[in-house]
């Protein structure tokens, strides 16, 4: 797979955590409950995406104005595994790992079918439209890119492309805008493959420790019913990722591999 998301190379920078200002972070549970129960006023076709997602318009005045819904029963379609449940699993795992990259995603019944419903994040732009621009906080952006690569390998994402990499920008006092990576479109994830699609060179310590701490019992309770083979393949990929970084650190030195907290 061609890696579409590149690091911004820079020197003389120290790491700084990106501002936690994505629109769902203050009340993710309330937003999820609203998405799960709000009346759908109308459905609109979305002109992009091979899985034919739709945009469901919700009542005005709520925390979310619309959601992206996918009616994808688990199974193979066009040579690929597809499942609306994988969309939900990606969000749940994002929360467990405290990544804050996948918008709130829940299951709900629409027109008699169970589907995934994901918050439509207003104000995002496609990453590809920012070509040639540089984020004001390069170190924080690079940290997000490293996290994206680890996450996509963990969930066996074979379909990361320019059509599902979004950027949400928040204004800064200096007139610039911080970039926040938003990840969508995970219906083809969580298969049994062990292949790592993305090169992994660095990881931040907090994420590495949370990866190591993933617990089968807790994962089974939260994700088990969403995944085709339970959490077995997920944990096998986790083990491979942890070994990869431990071996990389032994060869190159921990300072070259682990981004400090």
MIKE-348617 format. One line per 4 residues: number of its first residue (from 1); their letters; for each residue x negated, y negated, z of C-alpha. Coordinates in steps of 0.2 Angstrom, whole numbers, plus 5000, padded with zeros to 4 digits. Layout:
BEGIN
NUM> A> X Y Z | ... $
This chain:
BEGIN
1> XXXX> 5000 5000 5000 | 4994 4983 4996 | 4993 4972 5011 | 5003 4957 5008 $
5> XXXX> 4999 4948 5025 | 4982 4941 5026 | 4972 4934 5040 | 4967 4915 5040 $
9> XXXX> 4948 4915 5042 | 4941 4902 5053 | 4926 4900 5065 | 4924 4891 5081 $
13> XXXX> 4942 4895 5087 | 4947 4901 5104 | 4963 4911 5106 | 4979 4903 5112 $
17> XXXX> 4996 4911 5113 | 5009 4905 5101 | 5023 4895 5109 | 5038 4905 5114 $
21> XXXX> 5051 4895 5105 | 5060 4907 5093 | 5079 4904 5094 | 5083 4921 5102 $
25> XXXX> 5071 4921 5116 | 5080 4912 5129 | 5095 4924 5129 | 5093 4939 5119 $
29> XXXX> 5105 4950 5129 | 5119 4937 5127 | 5115 4935 5109 | 5116 4954 5107 $
33> XXXX> 5133 4955 5116 | 5140 4941 5105 | 5134 4950 5089 | 5142 4966 5095 $
37> XXXX> 5159 4959 5099 | 5162 4943 5089 | 5175 4942 5075 | 5169 4943 5058 $
41> XXXX> 5177 4929 5048 | 5170 4935 5031 | 5157 4945 5022 | 5145 4938 5009 $
45> XXXX> 5134 4948 4997 | 5115 4944 5000 | 5107 4943 4983 | 5090 4951 4988 $
49> XXXX> 5086 4968 4995 | 5088 4985 4987 | 5098 4991 5002 | 5112 4979 4997 $
53> XXXX> 5114 4970 5014 | 5128 4958 5017 | 5129 4943 5028 | 5143 4942 5040 $
57> XXXX> 5150 4925 5045 | 5154 4923 5064 | 5165 4910 5073 | 5157 4893 5075 $
61> XXXX> 5151 4887 5092 | 5143 4904 5096 | 5124 4907 5099 | 5123 4915 5081 $
65> XXXX> 5132 4909 5066 | 5130 4924 5055 | 5122 4942 5055 | 5114 4953 5042 $
69> XXXX> 5124 4970 5041 | 5118 4986 5033 | 5129 5001 5030 | 5116 5014 5028 $
73> XXXX> 5121 5031 5034 | 5105 5041 5039 | 5099 5051 5025 | 5088 5051 5009 $
77> XXXX> 5093 5038 4996 | 5083 5035 4980 | 5069 5046 4986 | 5067 5036 5003 $
81> XXXX> 5074 5040 5020 | 5086 5026 5025 | 5095 5023 5041 | 5104 5008 5049 $
85> XXXX> 5099 5016 5066 | 5081 5012 5062 | 5085 4994 5061 | 5091 4995 5079 $
89> XXXX> 5076 5005 5085 | 5064 4993 5078 | 5072 4979 5088 | 5073 4990 5104 $
93> XXXX> 5054 4994 5102 | 5050 4976 5099 | 5058 4972 5115 | 5049 4986 5125 $
97> XXXX> 5032 4980 5118 | 5037 4962 5121 | 5032 4957 5103 | 5046 4945 5100 $
101> XXXX> 5045 4947 5081 | 5061 4957 5077 | 5078 4947 5079 | 5092 4954 5090 $
105> XXXX> 5099 4969 5081 | 5114 4980 5087 | 5126 4993 5081 | 5144 4988 5078 $
109> XXXX> 5159 4995 5068 | 5164 4985 5052 | 5178 4990 5041 | 5178 5007 5049 $
113> XXXX> 5159 5010 5047 | 5146 5009 5060 | 5132 4998 5054 | 5117 4988 5060 $
117> XXXX> 5120 4969 5063 | 5105 4958 5065 | 5104 4940 5069 | 5102 4929 5054 $
121> XXXX> 5088 4917 5059 | 5092 4900 5052 | 5078 4889 5046 | 5066 4903 5041 $
125> XXXX> 5055 4903 5025 | 5047 4917 5015 | 5029 4919 5020 | 5025 4919 5001 $
129> XXXX> 5031 4901 4999 | 5018 4895 5011 | 5003 4901 5000 | 4989 4889 5001 $
133> XXXX> 4995 4882 5018 | 4986 4885 5035 | 4995 4886 5051 | 4989 4873 5064 $
137> XXXX> 4985 4887 5077 | 4975 4899 5067 | 4970 4910 5081 | 4988 4912 5087 $
141> XXXX> 4993 4916 5069 | 4979 4929 5067 | 4985 4937 5083 | 5002 4939 5076 $
145> XXXX> 4996 4947 5060 | 4986 4960 5070 | 5001 4964 5080 | 5012 4966 5064 $
149> XXXX> 4999 4978 5057 | 4999 4989 5073 | 5018 4988 5074 | 5021 4993 5056 $
153> XXXX> 5009 5008 5058 | 5018 5013 5075 | 5035 5013 5066 | 5029 5021 5050 $
157> XXXX> 5034 5006 5040 | 5031 5010 5021 | 5041 4995 5015 | 5033 4980 5022 $
161> XXXX> 5033 4967 5007 | 5034 4949 5003 | 5053 4951 5004 | 5054 4955 5023 $
165> XXXX> 5040 4943 5030 | 5048 4927 5037 | 5041 4912 5046 | 5050 4902 5058 $
169> XXXX> 5041 4885 5061 | 5043 4874 5077 | 5038 4856 5077 | 5023 4850 5087 $
173> XXXX> 5019 4833 5095 | 5006 4830 5082 | 5018 4831 5067 | 5013 4849 5062 $
177> XXXX> 5023 4865 5065 | 5018 4881 5074 | 5021 4897 5064 | 5030 4912 5071 $
181> XXXX> 5031 4928 5061 | 5048 4936 5060 | 5050 4954 5054 | 5065 4961 5046 $
185> XXXX> 5071 4976 5035 | 5066 4992 5045 | 5079 5004 5038 | 5065 5015 5030 $
189> XXXX> 5055 5017 5046 | 5053 5030 5060 | 5050 5045 5048 | 5039 5059 5054 $
193> XXXX> 5024 5053 5044 | 5007 5051 5052 | 4999 5040 5039 | 4994 5023 5044 $
197> XXXX> 4998 5010 5030 | 4989 4995 5037 | 4971 4993 5041 | 4969 4989 5060 $
201> XXXX> 4953 4979 5065 | 4959 4970 5081 | 4972 4971 5095 | 4976 4960 5110 $
205> XXXX> 4974 4967 5127 | 4992 4965 5133 | 4999 4974 5117 | 4986 4988 5119 $
209> XXXX> 4990 4991 5137 | 5009 4991 5133 | 5006 5004 5119 | 4996 5015 5131 $
213> XXXX> 5010 5014 5144 | 5024 5020 5132 | 5033 5033 5142 | 5042 5048 5134 $
217> XXXX> 5056 5048 5146 | 5060 5029 5145 | 5058 5030 5126 | 5070 5045 5125 $
221> XXXX> 5083 5036 5135 | 5082 5020 5124 | 5077 5026 5107 | 5079 5045 5106 $
225> XXXX> 5096 5045 5098 | 5092 5032 5085 | 5077 5042 5078 | 5078 5057 5066 $
229> XXXX> 5066 5068 5076 | 5067 5059 5093 | 5052 5051 5099 | 5039 5064 5095 $
233> XXXX> 5032 5056 5079 | 5032 5039 5087 | 5022 5045 5101 | 5010 5055 5089 $
237> XXXX> 5007 5038 5080 | 5005 5029 5096 | 4991 5041 5101 | 4983 5040 5085 $
241> XXXX> 4983 5021 5086 | 4976 5021 5104 | 4962 5033 5098 | 4958 5022 5083 $
245> XXXX> 4955 5006 5094 | 4945 5016 5107 | 4934 5023 5094 | 4932 5006 5086 $
249> XXXX> 4928 4998 5102 | 4915 5011 5106 | 4907 5008 5089 | 4908 4989 5087 $
253> XXXX> 4909 4984 5105 | 4925 4979 5115 | 4923 4960 5112 | 4924 4963 5093 $
257> XXXX> 4940 4973 5095 | 4950 4967 5109 | 4957 4950 5108 | 4957 4943 5126 $
261> X> 4973 4939 5136 $
